[in-house]
Amino acid sequence: MLRLLYTAAVYLATPVILGRLVARGLHYRGYFRRWRERFGLFPDPGLRDAIWVHAVSVGEVNAAAPLIESLMHRYAPRTLVVTTVTPTGSERVRKLFGERVFHVYLPYDLPPAVRRFLDRIRPALAVVMETEIWPNLFHQCGRRGIPVAVVNARLSERSLRGYRPIRPLVRRTLGNVALIAAQSPADADRYLALGARAESVQVSGNLKFDTPLPKGAREVGAALRERWGPARPVWIAASTHEGEELAVFQAHLAILARMPDALLLIAARHPERFHAVEQTARSLGFAVATHGGGDASPETQCLVIDAMGVLMRYFAAADLAFVGGSLVPIGGHNVLEPAALSKPVVVGRYTFNFEEITHGLIEAGGARRVASTHELGTTVLELLRHPAALTEMGAIAHAVCARERGALRRTMVMLGRIVARARYRDEAISAATR
């Protein structure tokens, strides 16, 4: 009955979801393309016993990349199916894997769409990244005997409270999950509180620690820095949201008053907002350049990064990184990318999506937290004026990343056990029916 009520709610919400898709498509055409896939409508690729990995968007795809490579190697010649929700996630899959994987969008959690999707990809294993819990999808996997693993699983206190009104439904849904490989003991405890079976919950660590640096990122960053002026102070505001860019620009104005040659690099989280960020920067009087329009010059005060998949080279070129989604209640984004490049990190007060990682960096001394626009400006200015402190913080951040690696190996061991159990079960059923 709970799942039926949930399904009715999804049907009622579908027009709103489609309207939002259309609205976003007006700014980013990728939302209009391949819309039929969102209802499980795509040509049958003729797969059987595929390994299926679901990653919502760019961040999850990047975190899943080493895992996908390992799964392709271990379970060849099985086909790897990768699903995403966003067009930017889809573009990242194409860039990383090309035709080596079969990629479609995950359908909406409507029973007919889910059935069509599973009928076409016929997975032997479903691997879901981070915090995706879909009652109809997981129910259909359970009915078909498809083991589901939620890996790199995270669950904030805020999300746990948000699930409280539908906890009985979530508990039934998690009953279809064979493995929850949690990022931390705290995440594991929250999944248990949500109703996950104790035997399914293990701690694997965070796969993001095992993400390799893009080849040549440091070298490209050094070359950029040489062209801009190697002695000038450079900071980056990455993955910013509406409500944060103005704060960043105000902070940069304060920095320019004391360090006139300072350069700000800024990258909005969503591509449809690139142009608005550029226009705001120009309206405030900054000398602006864009990634798409050519490189910055020594006179540039603000470089707007208006492209996807290039952030790491700009992290490498900067002295420190402010990671967005944290001055507004989004929950923060991945602080490990700059940390892995030995860059100090600054975040706002809202980091509940990456709380354990962020807290660990702050406690070790590789990151700082700010509570306001004014504090952002004063903190960045203080750090830029003390290169020795920047170097020390960056070294600490890198050391934290190195210390925490190993989640990929542990996750592969856990998934291997699930595949082995499923194979043994199928062989037993086959023997019993002969």
C-alpha positions in Angstrom: 0.0 0.0 0.0 2.9 2.4 0.8 4.5 1.8 -2.5 1.2 2.2 -4.3 0.7 5.6 -2.6 4.2 6.6 -3.5 3.6 5.5 -7.2 0.4 7.6 -7.3 2.3 10.6 -6.0 5.0 10.1 -8.7 2.3 9.9 -11.4 0.8 13.1 -10.1 4.2 14.8 -10.0 5.1 13.7 -13.5 3.6 16.8 -15.3 5.6 19.1 -12.9 8.8 17.1 -13.5 8.3 17.3 -17.3 7.6 21.1 -16.9 10.9 21.5 -15.0 12.7 19.5 -17.7 11.3 21.8 -20.4 12.2 24.9 -18.4 15.7 23.8 -17.9 15.9 22.8 -21.6 15.2 26.4 -22.6 18.6 27.2 -21.1 20.4 23.9 -21.7 19.3 21.9 -24.8 20.6 18.6 -23.5 17.4 18.3 -21.4 15.3 18.1 -24.5 17.3 15.3 -26.2 16.6 11.6 -25.6 13.6 12.4 -23.5 12.1 9.0 -24.4 14.8 7.3 -22.4 13.4 8.8 -19.2 10.4 6.5 -19.7 12.4 3.4 -20.5 11.9 3.8 -24.3 15.1 3.1 -26.2 16.1 0.4 -28.7 16.7 -3.0 -27.1 20.5 -3.4 -27.1 20.2 -7.2 -26.7 22.2 -7.4 -23.5 22.2 -10.2 -20.9 23.9 -10.4 -17.5 25.2 -6.8 -17.8 26.8 -5.0 -15.0 24.8 -1.8 -14.4 26.2 1.3 -12.6 24.0 4.3 -11.9 25.6 7.8 -11.2 23.4 10.8 -11.1 25.6 13.6 -12.5 29.1 14.7 -13.1 30.4 14.3 -9.5 29.0 10.8 -9.1 30.3 9.8 -12.6 33.8 11.0 -11.6 33.7 9.2 -8.3 32.5 6.0 -10.1 35.0 6.1 -12.9 37.7 4.0 -11.2 35.1 1.5 -10.1 33.6 1.3 -13.6 37.1 0.7 -15.1 37.7 -2.1 -12.5 34.3 -3.7 -13.2 35.0 -3.7 -16.9 38.4 -5.3 -16.4 37.2 -8.0 -13.9 33.9 -8.9 -15.6 34.8 -8.7 -19.3 33.3 -9.5 -21.7 30.1 -8.5 -19.9 28.7 -5.2 -21.0 28.9 -2.3 -18.6 25.7 -0.2 -18.6 26.0 3.3 -17.1 23.0 5.5 -16.4 22.8 9.1 -15.3 20.0 11.7 -14.7 21.6 14.9 -16.0 22.8 15.8 -19.5 26.1 16.9 -18.0 26.5 13.5 -16.4 25.8 11.9 -19.8 28.4 14.1 -21.4 31.0 13.1 -18.8 30.2 9.4 -19.4 30.7 9.8 -23.1 34.0 11.7 -22.5 35.4 9.1 -20.1 34.2 5.9 -21.7 33.0 6.5 -25.2 31.6 3.4 -26.8 33.2 1.1 -24.1 29.9 1.3 -22.1 26.2 1.3 -23.0 24.8 4.6 -21.7 21.1 5.7 -21.3 19.3 7.9 -18.8 17.7 6.3 -15.8 14.0 6.3 -16.2 11.6 8.0 -13.9 10.5 5.7 -11.0 7.2 4.7 -12.7 6.5 1.0 -12.8 6.0 0.7 -16.6 9.2 2.8 -17.3 11.2 0.7 -14.8 10.0 -2.6 -16.3 10.9 -1.5 -19.8 14.3 -0.4 -18.7 15.1 -3.6 -16.9 13.7 -5.7 -19.8 16.2 -4.0 -22.1 19.4 -4.0 -20.1 18.8 -7.4 -18.2 21.5 -6.7 -15.5 23.1 -9.4 -13.3 24.1 -6.7 -10.8 22.9 -3.1 -10.1 25.4 -0.7 -8.6 23.9 2.5 -7.4 26.2 5.4 -6.4 25.8 7.3 -3.1 22.2 8.2 -2.0 19.8 7.0 -4.6 16.8 5.2 -3.2 14.0 4.4 -5.7 11.1 2.3 -4.4 9.8 1.0 -7.7 13.2 0.4 -9.2 14.5 -1.5 -6.2 11.2 -3.5 -5.9 11.5 -4.6 -9.5 15.1 -5.6 -9.0 14.1 -7.6 -6.0 11.3 -9.4 -7.9 13.7 -10.3 -10.7 16.5 -11.5 -8.4 18.9 -8.7 -9.4 21.2 -7.9 -6.5 21.4 -4.2 -5.7 24.5 -2.6 -4.2 24.5 1.0 -3.0 28.2 2.0 -3.0 30.0 5.0 -1.8 26.8 5.4 0.3 26.3 8.5 2.2 23.4 9.8 4.3 23.5 13.1 6.1 21.6 13.8 9.3 19.4 16.2 7.3 18.5 13.5 4.8 17.8 11.0 7.6 15.3 13.5 9.1 13.8 14.2 5.7 13.1 10.5 5.2 11.3 10.2 8.6 7.7 10.7 7.2 8.2 7.8 4.7 10.6 5.7 6.7 8.4 2.5 6.5 8.5 2.7 2.7 12.2 3.3 2.7 12.7 0.4 5.1 10.8 -1.9 2.7 12.8 -0.5 -0.2 16.1 -1.1 1.5 15.0 -4.7 2.1 15.8 -5.3 -1.6 19.4 -4.1 -1.2 22.1 -6.7 -0.9 24.9 -4.3 0.0 25.2 -0.8 1.4 29.0 0.1 1.2 29.0 3.2 3.4 31.6 6.0 3.2 32.0 6.2 7.0 30.8 4.5 10.2 28.5 7.5 10.7 26.9 7.0 7.3 26.5 3.3 8.1 24.8 4.1 11.4 22.4 6.4 9.7 21.4 3.8 7.1 20.8 1.3 10.0 18.6 3.9 11.6 16.7 4.3 8.3 15.9 0.6 8.4 18.6 -1.1 6.4 19.3 -4.7 7.2 22.4 -5.0 9.5 23.9 -7.8 7.4 23.8 -5.6 4.3 25.6 -2.6 5.8 29.5 -2.4 5.6 32.0 0.4 5.7 34.1 0.8 2.5 35.5 4.3 2.7 35.0 7.0 0.1 35.7 6.2 -3.5 36.5 9.9 -4.2 39.8 9.4 -2.4 40.7 6.9 -5.1 39.9 9.1 -8.1 43.2 9.5 -10.1 44.3 13.0 -11.2 43.7 13.7 -14.9 46.8 13.2 -16.8 48.7 16.4 -17.3 46.5 18.4 -14.9 49.5 19.8 -12.9 51.5 20.6 -16.1 48.6 22.4 -17.7 47.9 24.3 -14.5 51.6 25.3 -14.3 51.5 26.5 -18.0 48.4 28.6 -17.3 50.0 30.2 -14.3 53.1 31.1 -16.3 51.0 32.9 -18.9 48.9 34.8 -16.3 52.0 35.8 -14.3 53.5 33.3 -11.9 53.8 35.8 -9.0 50.2 37.0 -9.0 47.8 35.6 -6.4 45.1 33.4 -7.9 42.1 31.8 -6.2 39.2 29.8 -7.5 35.5 29.6 -6.6 34.3 26.2 -7.8 30.8 24.7 -8.2 29.0 27.9 -7.1 25.3 28.3 -6.9 22.9 31.2 -7.2 23.3 33.3 -4.1 27.1 32.6 -3.9 28.5 34.3 -6.9 27.7 37.8 -5.6 29.4 36.9 -2.3 32.4 35.6 -4.2 32.6 38.8 -6.3 32.3 41.0 -3.1 35.1 39.0 -1.5 37.2 39.5 -4.6 36.6 43.3 -4.6 37.9 43.4 -1.0 40.9 41.3 -2.1 41.7 43.6 -5.1 41.7 46.6 -2.7 44.8 45.1 -1.0 46.2 42.9 -3.8 45.4 44.7 -7.1 46.9 41.9 -9.3 44.8 39.2 -7.8 42.9 36.9 -10.2 39.6 35.1 -9.5 38.6 32.0 -11.3 34.9 31.1 -11.0 33.0 28.1 -12.2 29.2 27.8 -11.7 27.9 24.4 -10.8 25.3 24.3 -13.7 26.2 25.1 -17.3 23.0 27.0 -17.9 24.2 29.7 -15.5 27.6 30.3 -17.1 26.4 33.3 -19.1 24.7 34.9 -16.1 27.8 34.6 -14.0 29.8 36.3 -16.8 27.3 39.1 -17.1 27.3 39.7 -13.4 31.1 39.9 -13.3 31.1 42.4 -16.1 28.4 44.5 -14.5 30.5 44.8 -11.4 33.3 46.3 -13.4 35.8 43.4 -13.4 38.1 42.9 -16.4 36.6 39.6 -17.5 37.9 36.7 -19.7 36.2 33.3 -20.3 37.6 29.8 -20.8 35.6 29.6 -24.1 36.7 33.0 -25.3 40.4 32.5 -24.8 42.9 32.6 -21.9 43.2 35.3 -19.3 45.8 38.0 -19.7 47.9 39.6 -16.9 45.2 42.4 -16.9 42.3 40.0 -16.3 40.7 40.2 -12.9 38.1 37.5 -13.3 38.2 34.4 -15.5 34.8 32.7 -15.9 35.2 29.0 -16.5 32.3 28.3 -18.9 33.0 24.7 -19.8 32.6 21.3 -18.2 35.4 18.8 -17.5 38.2 21.4 -17.2 38.0 22.2 -13.5 41.1 20.2 -12.4 43.5 22.2 -14.5 42.2 25.4 -12.9 42.5 23.9 -9.4 46.1 23.1 -10.3 46.7 26.7 -11.4 45.2 28.3 -8.3 46.7 29.0 -4.9 43.6 28.0 -3.0 40.0 26.9 -3.7 36.6 27.9 -2.3 34.2 25.1 -2.9 30.7 26.2 -3.5 27.3 24.9 -2.4 28.4 25.7 1.1 27.5 29.4 1.6 23.9 28.5 0.7 22.1 25.4 2.1 23.0 23.1 -0.8 25.3 20.9 1.3 28.6 21.5 -0.3 30.5 19.8 -3.1 33.6 17.7 -3.5 36.5 19.2 -1.6 38.9 16.3 -2.5 39.6 17.5 -6.0 41.6 20.6 -4.9 42.9 18.8 -1.9 44.4 16.0 -4.1 46.3 18.8 -5.9 47.7 20.1 -2.7 45.5 23.1 -2.6 44.1 24.6 0.6 40.3 24.6 0.8 37.8 27.1 2.0 34.1 26.2 2.6 31.0 27.8 4.0 28.9 26.6 6.9 26.7 24.2 4.8 28.7 21.0 4.1 26.3 18.3 5.2 26.7 16.4 1.9 30.5 15.9 2.6 30.5 16.4 6.3 33.0 13.7 7.4 35.4 14.6 4.6 35.2 18.3 5.2 35.5 17.9 9.0 38.5 15.7 8.6 40.3 18.3 6.4 39.4 21.1 8.7 40.6 19.2 11.8 43.9 18.3 10.1 44.5 21.9 9.0 44.0 21.5 5.3 40.8 23.5 5.1 39.0 26.4 6.8 35.3 27.2 7.3 33.8 30.7 6.9 30.4 31.9 8.0 29.8 35.0 5.9 30.8 36.9 2.8 33.0 39.2 4.8 34.8 36.3 6.4 35.3 34.7 3.0 37.1 37.8 1.8 39.2 38.2 4.9 40.2 34.5 5.0 41.2 34.3 1.3 43.1 37.6 1.6 44.9 36.4 4.7 45.9 33.1 3.1 47.0 34.7 -0.2 49.3 37.1 1.7 51.1 34.2 3.5 52.5 31.7 0.8 54.1 29.6 3.5 50.8 29.0 5.2 49.3 28.1 1.8 52.0 25.6 1.1 51.6 24.0 4.6 47.8 23.7 4.3 48.1 22.2 0.8 50.6 19.6 2.0 48.2 18.6 4.8 45.2 18.4 2.5 47.2 16.1 0.1 48.3 14.0 3.0 44.7 13.5 4.2 43.8 12.3 0.6 46.7 9.9 0.5 45.9 8.4 3.9 42.2 7.7 3.1 42.7 5.8 -0.2 41.7 2.1 -0.5 37.9 2.3 -0.8 38.0 1.0 -4.4 39.8 -2.2 -3.4 37.4 -2.8 -0.5 34.3 -2.1 -2.7 35.4 -4.5 -5.4 35.8 -7.3 -2.8 32.3 -6.6 -1.5 30.8 -6.6 -5.0 32.7 -9.8 -5.9 31.0 -11.6 -3.0 27.6 -10.5 -4.2 28.3 -11.7 -7.8 29.6 -15.0 -6.5 26.5 -15.5 -4.3 24.2 -14.7 -7.2 26.1 -17.1 -9.5 25.8 -19.9 -6.9 22.1 -19.2 -6.5 21.5 -19.3 -10.2 23.4 -22.5 -10.6 21.5 -24.1 -7.7 18.1 -23.1 -9.3 19.2 -24.4 -12.7 20.3 -27.7 -11.2 17.0 -28.0 -9.3 14.9 -27.5 -12.4 16.8 -30.0 -14.6 
